């Protein structure tokens, strides 16, 4: 989910503050000759003729770039990817002209295909490539040798606000490292945005007088009632306890069952950090066997749909909204979509977020959400790489968490993501037309401080007053059910299992992953449905290890040591 964040003219010295990573503050208190000093440094280091005059480039500097343009990006009549309100702002405010080298949609791999053709033909690359999607193409770009060590530039030019945001989770750099160098700059996203909570039909809970389930045993009592005691009161045995969908996988973004494994101290289909500092593939740990036994039991008792193995994430969630299942597990934002649909089928239906319950040893575990969702690569031949940092610093310093009275107090551009109605600002799409100019930015969402969104939601849920523009915007746009869910997410934040392997597929992965993945999915499905005995898990583990799994484990840990130093 996205949470979108102009009156008042900023001092010119404030604009300048975005270009230095060693600023003690972002209040613009640089010496009056700082622009000349910075300008001389830029020219000396880059052989360029970019000139900063009063905080903006004069003449303007052009940044050529490529990024996929998705169908969610909506322009006003007469505007397009190069000519829009944000591009006009960048030229007017910073003296930076933003120009796509070429434009291609993100659908049907059109962008990726054209980019690969450009790379294969050794065509000229733009100054900046900003991308999120196929990780393989990112590695192809990095391995092309056409892009510089962006980490060095980040250390030199990034603002304090941007650096602090990046330092919330330094591992976001890991996917884009090569020989110890940080080739790509991670595009930051909001933390915990996809971390799950347990959504339960509250009217069914009240019917049976249940309290919040703190353990799997207590949850089973609830599922038993939801399956066999006619919770919807229609006189038919047509409901069940928990809706999961594992057509794609069992640990997924919605209708998730990964938390069952978390109750036994692991997380499947990802690499988890163990107590001894090494990485272990969760699907072959002993905890996975215990979790599969639990899911097998639930399936045999009718607590799960017999169609669960055929359902993807959305279809399984539809079982909840259709009133067939009483529990579904997924992100805090599900009240926005699709949970409200349950009221289309039953106007009296209620739902509520609950914490993930604990396993027999008191363990609670859920999968985590990455703090980044893309990468920026900087061309070795870019004449003025510091110009990109001036642009992105400004967005982090002024847009990511704007101050009252600032130009971005209500949004990025009046008449687009916010308008005045009866003397009051509103972001309601009924008035704005649903335009989102932050989607016009090089980095897709403008600038995001990972911890800000969820911590703000939890603060509002606790009853604290909204004081900043960011807080006020969230309070006006987020329902109470979502606030309560966010509070639960933050309360259980120490129970997260993060995917610790974020590098390129290892050599053995490239050869064996398809075979190992199919073997894993087949074994898990057979066990859950009771078509194979639980002990077949042990046979699977042995075969997984001997079919490349042991070598993959070695390669994964070598990668992890190379990027983390064992930290």
Secondary structure, DSSP 8 states (H G I E B T S, - for coil): -------S---HHHHHHTT-TT-S-SS----TTHHHHHHHHHHHHH-----EETTEESS-EEEEEE--B-TT----TT--SSSSHHHHHHHHHH-EEEEESS--BSGGGHHHHHHHHHHHTT----SEEEE-S-HHHHHHHHHTT-B--HHHHHHHH--HHHHHHHHTTGGGGGGGEETTEE-EEEEE--TTTT-EEEEEEHHHHHHHT-----BHHHHHHHHHHHHHS-TT-SSS---EEEE---SS-SS-SBS--HHHHHTTT--TTSEEE-TTS-EEEGGGSHHHHHHHHHHHHHHHTTSB-TTGGG--HHHHHHHHHTTSEEEEEEEGGGGTTTGGGHHHH-TT--EEEE---B-TTS---EE---SEEEEEEEBTT-TTHHHHHHHHHHHHHHTTT--TTSTTSS-SSBTTTBEEETTEEE--HHHH-S--GGGGSTTSSS---TTHHHHHHHHHHTT----SHHHHHHHHHS-HHHHHHHHHHHHTGGGEE-----S---HHHHHHHHHHHHHHHHHHHHHHTTSS-TTHHHHHHHHHIIIIIHHHHHHHHHHHHHHHTT-
